[in-house]
Amino acid sequence: MHAAVGLLRPALGIVRVAGEAAFVAQDKPLYESFTVAEMLAFGRRMNTRWDAAAAAHRLAGLDIPLKQKVSRLSGGQQAQVAVTLALASRPDLLVLDEPLANLDPLARHDVMRSIMAEVAERELTVLLSSHVVADLEETCDWLVVLNGGRLQISGDIEELLDGHLVLTGPDEASAAGTQVVWASRAGRQVSMLIRGAPLLDPRWQARRPRLEELVMGYLRSPESAALPGLTGVDA
Protein backbone atom coordinates (compact mmCIF):
# COMPACT_ATOMS: atom_id res chain seq x y z
CA MET A 1 0.00 0.00 0.00
CA HIS A 2 2.83 2.38 0.84
CA ALA A 3 4.48 1.54 -2.47
CA ALA A 4 1.24 2.23 -4.36
CA VAL A 5 1.08 5.78 -3.03
CA GLY A 6 4.79 6.47 -3.38
CA LEU A 7 5.79 6.35 0.30
CA LEU A 8 8.07 3.35 -0.18
CA ARG A 9 10.19 2.18 -3.08
CA PRO A 10 9.68 -1.55 -3.78
CA ALA A 11 12.78 -3.67 -3.28
CA LEU A 12 11.57 -5.84 -6.16
CA GLY A 13 9.05 -5.21 -8.91
CA ILE A 14 6.95 -2.14 -9.61
CA VAL A 15 3.52 -0.77 -8.69
CA ARG A 16 1.54 1.19 -11.26
CA VAL A 17 -1.52 3.31 -10.40
CA ALA A 18 -3.82 4.64 -13.11
CA GLY A 19 -4.30 8.25 -12.05
CA GLU A 20 -3.79 9.93 -8.69
CA ALA A 21 -3.81 8.11 -5.35
CA ALA A 22 -4.67 9.32 -1.84
CA PHE A 23 -3.73 7.52 1.36
CA VAL A 24 -5.24 7.31 4.85
CA ALA A 25 -2.91 5.58 7.30
CA GLN A 26 -4.00 3.47 10.26
CA ASP A 27 -3.11 6.16 12.78
CA LYS A 28 -5.07 8.79 10.78
CA PRO A 29 -2.32 11.44 11.07
CA LEU A 30 -3.87 14.81 11.86
CA TYR A 31 -2.45 17.83 13.68
CA GLU A 32 -4.29 17.78 16.99
CA SER A 33 -3.61 21.47 17.66
CA PHE A 34 -5.27 22.44 14.35
CA THR A 35 -8.95 23.16 13.94
CA VAL A 36 -10.81 21.21 11.26
CA ALA A 37 -10.81 24.35 9.10
CA GLU A 38 -7.04 24.63 9.48
CA MET A 39 -6.66 21.00 8.45
CA LEU A 40 -8.65 21.75 5.30
CA ALA A 41 -6.47 24.79 4.59
CA PHE A 42 -3.38 22.61 5.05
CA GLY A 43 -4.80 20.04 2.65
CA ARG A 44 -5.54 22.72 0.07
CA ARG A 45 -1.97 23.97 0.16
CA MET A 46 -0.49 20.46 -0.07
CA ASN A 47 -2.54 19.21 -3.04
CA THR A 48 -2.56 20.36 -6.63
CA ARG A 49 -6.13 19.06 -7.01
CA TRP A 50 -8.48 20.17 -4.26
CA ASP A 51 -12.29 20.35 -3.95
CA ALA A 52 -12.88 22.72 -1.05
CA ALA A 53 -16.64 22.88 -1.58
CA ALA A 54 -17.01 19.08 -1.51
CA ALA A 55 -14.90 18.83 1.65
CA ALA A 56 -16.94 21.47 3.47
CA HIS A 57 -20.20 19.90 2.29
CA ARG A 58 -19.12 16.45 3.44
CA LEU A 59 -18.11 17.61 6.91
CA ALA A 60 -21.31 19.65 7.28
CA GLY A 61 -23.32 16.55 6.43
CA LEU A 62 -21.45 14.71 9.16
CA ASP A 63 -22.10 17.51 11.70
CA ILE A 64 -18.38 18.07 12.22
CA PRO A 65 -17.83 21.77 13.07
CA LEU A 66 -14.98 23.47 11.24
CA LYS A 67 -14.02 25.50 14.33
CA GLN A 68 -13.51 22.42 16.49
CA LYS A 69 -9.94 21.40 17.30
CA VAL A 70 -8.92 17.98 16.08
CA SER A 71 -7.99 16.96 19.63
CA ARG A 72 -11.60 17.53 20.71
CA LEU A 73 -13.08 15.25 18.06
CA SER A 74 -14.12 11.66 18.71
CA GLY A 75 -12.21 8.82 17.08
CA GLY A 76 -14.94 8.40 14.49
CA GLN A 77 -14.94 12.12 13.68
CA GLN A 78 -11.15 12.13 13.30
CA ALA A 79 -11.44 9.21 10.88
CA GLN A 80 -14.05 11.13 8.89
CA VAL A 81 -11.83 14.22 8.74
CA ALA A 82 -8.88 12.12 7.53
CA VAL A 83 -11.04 10.49 4.84
CA THR A 84 -12.43 13.90 3.85
CA LEU A 85 -8.92 15.29 3.37
CA ALA A 86 -8.08 12.32 1.15
CA LEU A 87 -11.28 12.59 -0.90
CA ALA A 88 -10.92 16.37 -1.34
CA SER A 89 -7.75 15.77 -3.34
CA ARG A 90 -10.00 14.10 -5.95
CA PRO A 91 -8.06 10.83 -6.18
CA ASP A 92 -8.67 8.06 -8.67
CA LEU A 93 -7.53 5.53 -6.06
CA LEU A 94 -8.25 5.84 -2.33
CA VAL A 95 -5.93 3.64 -0.23
CA LEU A 96 -7.13 2.94 3.32
CA ASP A 97 -4.78 1.15 5.71
CA GLU A 98 -6.90 -0.10 8.65
CA PRO A 99 -8.88 3.18 8.73
CA LEU A 100 -11.42 1.81 11.21
CA ALA A 101 -8.96 0.54 13.80
CA ASN A 102 -9.94 1.41 17.39
CA LEU A 103 -13.39 2.67 16.40
CA ASP A 104 -16.60 1.45 18.00
CA PRO A 105 -19.06 -0.51 15.79
CA LEU A 106 -21.33 2.48 15.14
CA ALA A 107 -18.42 4.71 14.10
CA ARG A 108 -17.07 1.91 11.87
CA HIS A 109 -20.43 1.62 10.15
CA ASP A 110 -20.76 5.38 9.66
CA VAL A 111 -17.29 5.75 8.15
CA MET A 112 -17.76 2.83 5.76
CA ARG A 113 -21.21 4.04 4.73
CA SER A 114 -19.85 7.48 3.90
CA ILE A 115 -17.01 5.98 1.85
CA MET A 116 -19.42 3.80 -0.11
CA ALA A 117 -21.56 6.86 -0.83
CA GLU A 118 -18.51 8.51 -2.41
CA VAL A 119 -17.85 5.41 -4.50
CA ALA A 120 -21.46 5.44 -5.72
CA GLU A 121 -21.35 9.12 -6.66
CA ARG A 122 -18.20 9.09 -8.79
CA GLU A 123 -15.67 6.76 -10.34
CA LEU A 124 -13.42 5.89 -7.43
CA THR A 125 -11.48 2.75 -6.64
CA VAL A 126 -10.93 1.96 -2.95
CA LEU A 127 -8.17 -0.34 -1.70
CA LEU A 128 -9.02 -1.25 1.89
CA SER A 129 -6.84 -3.15 4.35
CA SER A 130 -8.64 -4.62 7.36
CA HIS A 131 -8.32 -7.43 9.89
CA VAL A 132 -12.07 -7.21 10.58
CA VAL A 133 -13.97 -9.34 8.06
CA ALA A 134 -17.20 -7.49 8.86
CA ASP A 135 -15.64 -4.42 7.22
CA LEU A 136 -15.47 -6.36 3.94
CA GLU A 137 -18.76 -8.24 4.01
CA GLU A 138 -21.05 -5.69 2.36
CA THR A 139 -18.56 -3.22 0.90
CA CYS A 140 -15.81 -4.98 -1.06
CA ASP A 141 -16.01 -6.66 -4.46
CA TRP A 142 -12.53 -8.19 -4.61
CA LEU A 143 -10.73 -10.07 -1.85
CA VAL A 144 -6.97 -10.46 -1.38
CA VAL A 145 -5.80 -12.56 1.57
CA LEU A 146 -2.18 -12.12 2.66
CA ASN A 147 -0.43 -14.09 5.38
CA GLY A 148 3.19 -13.50 6.35
CA GLY A 149 3.61 -11.31 3.29
CA ARG A 150 2.52 -14.12 0.96
CA LEU A 151 -0.57 -14.16 -1.24
CA GLN A 152 -3.03 -16.86 -0.15
CA ILE A 153 -5.96 -16.14 -2.47
CA SER A 154 -7.31 -13.35 -4.65
CA GLY A 155 -10.55 -12.98 -6.58
CA ASP A 156 -14.10 -11.72 -6.85
CA ILE A 157 -15.73 -12.36 -3.46
CA GLU A 158 -18.93 -13.95 -4.77
CA GLU A 159 -17.00 -16.17 -7.17
CA LEU A 160 -14.66 -17.26 -4.39
CA LEU A 161 -17.55 -18.14 -2.09
CA ASP A 162 -19.29 -20.05 -4.87
CA GLY A 163 -16.07 -21.94 -5.59
CA HIS A 164 -15.61 -23.31 -2.05
CA LEU A 165 -17.53 -25.64 0.27
CA VAL A 166 -17.54 -26.30 3.99
CA LEU A 167 -17.82 -30.04 4.66
CA THR A 168 -18.81 -31.60 7.97
CA GLY A 169 -18.96 -35.32 8.61
CA PRO A 170 -17.40 -38.43 10.18
CA ASP A 171 -13.64 -38.78 9.92
CA GLU A 172 -13.94 -42.00 7.93
CA ALA A 173 -15.82 -40.21 5.12
CA SER A 174 -13.79 -39.98 1.91
CA ALA A 175 -12.60 -36.60 0.65
CA ALA A 176 -10.55 -38.04 -2.21
CA GLY A 177 -10.00 -35.69 -5.12
CA THR A 178 -10.73 -32.53 -3.17
CA GLN A 179 -8.40 -29.57 -2.65
CA VAL A 180 -8.48 -29.09 1.11
CA VAL A 181 -7.70 -25.56 2.26
CA TRP A 182 -8.04 -26.23 5.97
CA ALA A 183 -9.43 -28.99 8.16
CA SER A 184 -10.05 -29.64 11.86
CA ARG A 185 -11.29 -32.53 13.97
CA ALA A 186 -13.50 -32.59 17.08
CA GLY A 187 -13.74 -36.17 18.31
CA ARG A 188 -14.77 -38.28 15.31
CA GLN A 189 -16.30 -35.28 13.53
CA VAL A 190 -14.33 -33.42 10.86
CA SER A 191 -14.91 -29.98 9.35
CA MET A 192 -12.99 -28.71 6.35
CA LEU A 193 -12.91 -25.94 3.80
CA ILE A 194 -12.40 -27.26 0.28
CA ARG A 195 -11.99 -25.60 -3.10
CA GLY A 196 -14.06 -26.76 -6.02
CA ALA A 197 -17.15 -28.98 -6.05
CA PRO A 198 -16.15 -32.61 -6.80
CA LEU A 199 -18.35 -35.66 -6.30
CA LEU A 200 -18.51 -36.16 -2.54
CA ASP A 201 -19.04 -39.01 -0.12
CA PRO A 202 -22.77 -38.81 0.79
CA ARG A 203 -21.85 -38.81 4.47
CA TRP A 204 -20.58 -35.24 4.13
CA GLN A 205 -22.87 -32.29 4.83
CA ALA A 206 -21.88 -29.53 2.41
CA ARG A 207 -22.69 -25.82 2.38
CA ARG A 208 -21.37 -22.54 0.97
CA PRO A 209 -18.87 -20.90 3.33
CA ARG A 210 -19.34 -17.55 4.98
CA LEU A 211 -16.78 -14.91 4.08
CA GLU A 212 -15.19 -15.13 7.53
CA GLU A 213 -14.80 -18.91 7.16
CA LEU A 214 -13.15 -18.43 3.78
CA VAL A 215 -10.69 -15.85 5.09
CA MET A 216 -9.88 -17.76 8.28
CA GLY A 217 -9.43 -20.99 6.35
CA TYR A 218 -6.77 -19.44 4.14
CA LEU A 219 -5.10 -17.67 7.06
CA ARG A 220 -4.83 -21.00 8.89
CA SER A 221 -3.82 -22.97 5.81
CA PRO A 222 -0.02 -22.51 5.96
CA GLU A 223 0.08 -23.70 9.57
CA SER A 224 -2.14 -26.77 9.14
CA ALA A 225 -0.65 -30.14 8.26
CA ALA A 226 -2.56 -33.11 6.90
CA LEU A 227 -4.71 -34.50 9.68
CA PRO A 228 -3.90 -38.15 10.36
CA GLY A 229 -6.71 -40.58 9.67
CA LEU A 230 -8.60 -38.41 7.14
CA THR A 231 -9.22 -40.57 4.09
CA GLY A 232 -8.16 -38.89 0.87
CA VAL A 233 -7.46 -35.48 2.40
CA ASP A 234 -4.88 -33.56 0.41
CA ALA A 235 -3.74 -30.71 2.65
Secondary structure per residue as TSV (DSSP state, phi and psi in degrees):
chain	resnum	aa	ss	phi	psi
A	1	M	-	360.0	-42.5
A	2	H	T	-65.1	-35.1
A	3	A	T	-68.2	-36.5
A	4	A	T	-63.7	-31.8
A	5	V	T	-101.9	7.8
A	6	G	T	84.8	12.9
A	7	L	S	-85.9	-20.8
A	8	L	S	-133.9	147.5
A	9	R	-	-97.3	124.5
A	10	P	-	-60.6	138.8
A	11	A	S	-71.9	-25.3
A	12	L	S	-148.2	135.6
A	13	G	S	82.8	-175.3
A	14	I	-	-137.8	158.0
A	15	V	-	-123.5	124.9
A	16	R	-	-113.2	134.6
A	17	V	-	-120.3	128.2
A	18	A	S	-81.5	101.0
A	19	G	S	102.8	-157.8
A	20	E	-	-97.5	144.4
A	21	A	E	-117.7	146.3
A	22	A	E	-124.6	150.3
A	23	F	E	-131.4	134.2
A	24	V	E	-120.9	113.2
A	25	A	-	-78.9	165.8
A	26	Q	T	-59.3	-37.9
A	27	D	T	-85.2	3.9
A	28	K	-	45.3	65.0
A	29	P	-	-62.7	115.1
A	30	L	-	-135.8	152.3
A	31	Y	-	-84.0	109.8
A	32	E	T	-64.4	-26.0
A	33	S	T	-80.8	-10.7
A	34	F	S	-82.2	152.5
A	35	T	B	-81.1	168.6
A	36	V	H	-61.8	-40.2
A	37	A	H	-61.6	-38.8
A	38	E	H	-68.7	-33.7
A	39	M	H	-64.9	-39.1
A	40	L	H	-65.3	-40.6
A	41	A	H	-63.9	-39.4
A	42	F	H	-61.9	-45.2
A	43	G	H	-61.9	-38.5
A	44	R	H	-63.8	-38.4
A	45	R	H	-76.3	-21.6
A	46	M	H	-95.8	-6.0
A	47	N	-	-125.0	135.9
A	48	T	S	-74.6	-29.2
A	49	R	S	-109.9	125.9
A	50	W	-	-151.1	130.3
A	51	D	-	-112.1	86.5
A	52	A	H	-63.7	-40.1
A	53	A	H	-64.2	-42.5
A	54	A	H	-65.7	-38.6
A	55	A	H	-64.6	-46.3
A	56	A	H	-64.1	-40.4
A	57	H	H	-64.9	-40.7
A	58	R	H	-65.3	-45.0
A	59	L	H	-68.1	-35.2
A	60	A	H	-64.0	-40.1
A	61	G	H	-66.3	-21.9
A	62	L	T	-95.5	2.6
A	63	D	T	58.8	38.9
A	64	I	-	-102.8	109.8
A	65	P	-	-69.5	136.7
A	66	L	T	-68.8	-24.6
A	67	K	T	-83.7	-9.1
A	68	Q	S	-75.2	137.7
A	69	K	B	-71.7	146.1
A	70	V	G	-56.9	-38.4
A	71	S	G	-64.5	-19.1
A	72	R	G	-94.6	-1.8
A	73	L	S	-84.7	152.8
A	74	S	-	-72.2	168.3
A	75	G	H	-59.8	-41.0
A	76	G	H	-65.2	-39.5
A	77	Q	H	-67.1	-39.3
A	78	Q	H	-62.9	-40.3
A	79	A	H	-61.7	-40.2
A	80	Q	H	-66.8	-37.8
A	81	V	H	-65.2	-43.7
A	82	A	H	-61.8	-43.3
A	83	V	H	-65.3	-39.2
A	84	T	H	-61.9	-43.6
A	85	L	H	-59.5	-41.0
A	86	A	H	-66.8	-44.4
A	87	L	H	-68.6	-32.2
A	88	A	H	-66.3	-18.9
A	89	S	T	-80.9	3.0
A	90	R	-	54.7	55.7
A	91	P	-	-77.1	159.1
A	92	D	S	-89.5	-26.2
A	93	L	E	-130.2	124.2
A	94	L	E	-106.3	117.3
A	95	V	E	-105.2	120.9
A	96	L	E	-120.2	112.5
A	97	D	E	-99.4	99.1
A	98	E	S	49.0	53.3
A	99	P	T	-69.8	-16.4
A	100	L	T	-103.8	8.5
A	101	A	T	-59.1	137.5
A	102	N	T	69.4	14.2
A	103	L	-	-99.1	150.5
A	104	D	-	-74.6	164.3
A	105	P	H	-56.7	-39.0
A	106	L	H	-65.7	-44.4
A	107	A	H	-64.4	-39.0
A	108	R	H	-59.4	-45.8
A	109	H	H	-63.4	-43.0
A	110	D	H	-64.6	-41.8
A	111	V	H	-66.2	-45.6
A	112	M	H	-65.3	-38.6
A	113	R	H	-62.7	-41.0
A	114	S	H	-68.5	-35.1
A	115	I	H	-67.3	-42.5
A	116	M	H	-64.8	-31.4
A	117	A	H	-64.3	-39.1
A	118	E	H	-65.2	-40.2
A	119	V	H	-62.6	-39.4
A	120	A	H	-69.8	-30.1
A	121	E	H	-80.6	-29.4
A	122	R	S	-148.5	165.7
A	123	E	-	-71.8	108.2
A	124	L	-	-147.4	128.8
A	125	T	E	-99.6	132.8
A	126	V	E	-116.6	125.9
A	127	L	E	-106.7	112.5
A	128	L	E	-116.3	126.6
A	129	S	E	-103.5	130.4
A	130	S	-	-156.7	143.7
A	131	H	S	-94.4	-2.4
A	132	V	-	-104.1	109.1
A	133	V	T	-61.9	-30.4
A	134	A	H	-59.5	-27.4
A	135	D	H	-65.5	-25.6
A	136	L	H	-95.7	-22.6
A	137	E	H	-52.9	-50.3
A	138	E	T	-113.9	12.0
A	139	T	T	-121.3	-32.9
A	140	C	-	-99.3	146.3
A	141	D	S	-99.1	-31.0
A	142	W	E	-125.1	135.0
A	143	L	E	-113.9	133.7
A	144	V	E	-127.0	121.2
A	145	V	E	-107.7	121.0
A	146	L	E	-114.2	142.8
A	147	N	E	-143.9	119.5
A	148	G	T	61.9	30.3
A	149	G	T	79.9	4.1
A	150	R	E	-112.4	142.5
A	151	L	E	-74.2	124.6
A	152	Q	E	-95.6	-43.7
A	153	I	E	-163.0	151.5
A	154	S	E	-150.5	137.0
A	155	G	E	165.6	173.6
A	156	D	E	-60.2	130.9
A	157	I	H	-59.9	-47.3
A	158	E	H	-64.5	-38.4
A	159	E	H	-67.8	-37.5
A	160	L	H	-65.0	-43.9
A	161	L	H	-64.2	-39.1
A	162	D	H	-68.9	-24.1
A	163	G	T	-92.1	6.8
A	164	H	E	-128.4	159.3
A	165	L	E	-136.1	148.4
A	166	V	E	-102.7	122.5
A	167	L	E	-108.8	139.4
A	168	T	E	-134.5	131.6
A	169	G	E	179.2	-175.5
A	170	P	E	-69.8	151.6
A	171	D	T	-70.1	-13.2
A	172	E	T	-87.4	-5.0
A	173	A	S	-67.4	142.9
A	174	S	-	-82.8	134.5
A	175	A	-	-120.4	27.7
A	176	A	T	-59.4	137.8
A	177	G	T	86.2	-0.8
A	178	T	-	-95.4	154.2
A	179	Q	E	-97.7	102.5
A	180	V	E	-85.6	122.0
A	181	V	E	-82.6	-44.9
A	182	W	E	-159.0	145.7
A	183	A	E	-145.3	151.6
A	184	S	E	-145.2	155.5
A	185	R	E	-123.4	139.5
A	186	A	E	-128.4	103.0
A	187	G	T	67.0	-125.7
A	188	R	T	-99.1	9.2
A	189	Q	E	-101.8	136.5
A	190	V	E	-121.4	139.4
A	191	S	E	-123.9	140.3
A	192	M	E	-150.8	152.6
A	193	L	E	-103.8	122.4
A	194	I	E	-120.7	157.7
A	195	R	E	-107.8	136.7
A	196	G	S	91.3	175.3
A	197	A	-	-135.1	69.5
A	198	P	-	-75.4	174.0
A	199	L	-	-66.2	131.3
A	200	L	-	-115.7	152.8
A	201	D	-	-57.4	129.1
A	202	P	T	-62.6	-11.0
A	203	R	T	-78.1	-11.7
A	204	W	-	-79.8	141.9
A	205	Q	E	-98.6	124.1
A	206	A	E	-117.6	142.6
A	207	R	E	-152.9	162.9
A	208	R	-	-71.8	136.4
A	209	P	-	-75.1	155.5
A	210	R	-	-79.0	159.3
A	211	L	H	-58.9	-41.0
A	212	E	H	-62.5	-38.9
A	213	E	H	-64.8	-38.5
A	214	L	H	-64.1	-48.8
A	215	V	H	-63.3	-47.7
A	216	M	H	-65.1	-34.9
A	217	G	H	-61.4	-43.7
A	218	Y	H	-75.1	-29.6
A	219	L	H	-69.3	-33.0
A	220	R	H	-82.9	-20.0
A	221	S	G	-54.4	-45.7
A	222	P	G	-65.1	-23.0
A	223	E	G	-93.8	-9.5
A	224	S	-	-97.4	130.2
A	225	A	-	-97.8	167.7
A	226	A	-	-59.4	130.3
A	227	L	-	-78.0	125.3
A	228	P	T	-62.1	139.7
A	229	G	T	89.9	-0.4
A	230	L	-	-92.7	114.2
A	231	T	T	-68.5	121.5
A	232	G	T	76.4	8.1
A	233	V	-	-77.5	126.6
A	234	D	-	-110.2	94.2
A	235	A	-	-97.2	360.0
